[in-house]
Amino acid sequence: MTPKQAGFFMPAEWTPHERCWMMWPCRAEVWPDMTATMQDFTAVAHAIREFEPVTMTVNPKDEAKARNYLGSDIDIAIFGIDDSWSRDAGPCFLIDDKGNHAGVNFSFNAWGGKYQPFDGDDRFSSFVLNETGARQFTSKLIAEGGGISVDGEGTILTTESCFPNPNRNPDWTKVEIEQELLEMLGGEKVIWLPGDWDEVETDGHVDGIAAFVAPGKVLVEIPGDPKAEHYDIMLENYETLVSQTDAKGRELELVLLRDASEFESIGDIFCNCYVNSYFANGGVVMPKYGIPGDDQAAEIVQSLFPDRKISQVSINNIALGGGGIHCITQQQPA
């Protein structure tokens, strides 16, 4: 029986949470300054803790250091993780109308085998679900949480450059992938964006492009500089969403948000994405790059969530590893 057949579905990220799950940075090859990265992870964890409990999963070898940084207000779980991207290695949590909880263990291969080893991260999802006591469903589809955005009402956003990529699911057709997503996440409709085949770290995760912020409403990132390397593909993603309807038949309202391309980033995988944020209980935890665009982005997000506190955290060191705040977090529904 699939989750959908059992009555489960993935709720929207802005609905109430039990807690947030994170993974402590441990793959030194990803970040040039591990000390600065640990400081950024700590800052994000404490920003989220203002709104809801946080559990940081830590590799046994890093326990003492993590406890020293995090302090007593962040819960710690010990597990043999390989990397630090909880959104992608963690489970996609599900609920049903009776208040039961479950989760999907998608297969994980480190974004197409880009890093070794990844077997610990492949088991991380099941570890989290065991810790929470949630019912487990397992899928053979290689997929990551950063590759989807849901509205909680049956609509799933994803990209053609990610899960259908030969480095993940070479034996699956696009139709088969779509059906698996619908069954595993309790969806009714998948909207496919082109993604970004030139994005070398995640192969164009949707959480670097667009995110549902309310039923029928999508926040879409566009480069602030028309000369930006990914301008054309990001514009194509936006144009694909124009006149799209969701699972309920509503035409999507699109809210544009300029990225942080004015920031002089370092390296090819720097994450300059404001959409890549975390919707906490009563707040939104957003990236801050130390540029004028920070205030503009916060104003737009505040207009979308007028009753929530906007908390901006400097993530320049995290961004050097190719991800942002959404990438290092995973919400557990209340």
Buried (B, 14 or more C-beta within 10 A) or exposed (E): EBBBEBBBBBBBBBEEBBBBBBBBBBBEEBBEEBEBBBBBBBBBBBBBBBBBBBBBBBBEEBEEBBBEBBEEEBBBBEBBBBBBBBBBBBBBBBBBEEEEBBBBBBBBBBBBEBBEEBEBBBBBBBBBBEBBEBBBBEBEBBBBBBBBBBBBBBBBBBBBBBBBBEBBBEEBEEEEBBBBBBBBBBBBBBBBBBBBBEBEBBBBBBBBBBBBBBBBBBBBBBBBEEEBEBBEBBEBBBEBBEEBEBBEEBEBEBBEBBBBBBBEBEEEBBBBBBBBBBBBBEBBBBBBBEBEBBEBBBEBBBEBBEEBEBBBBBBBBBBBBBBBBBBBBBBBBB
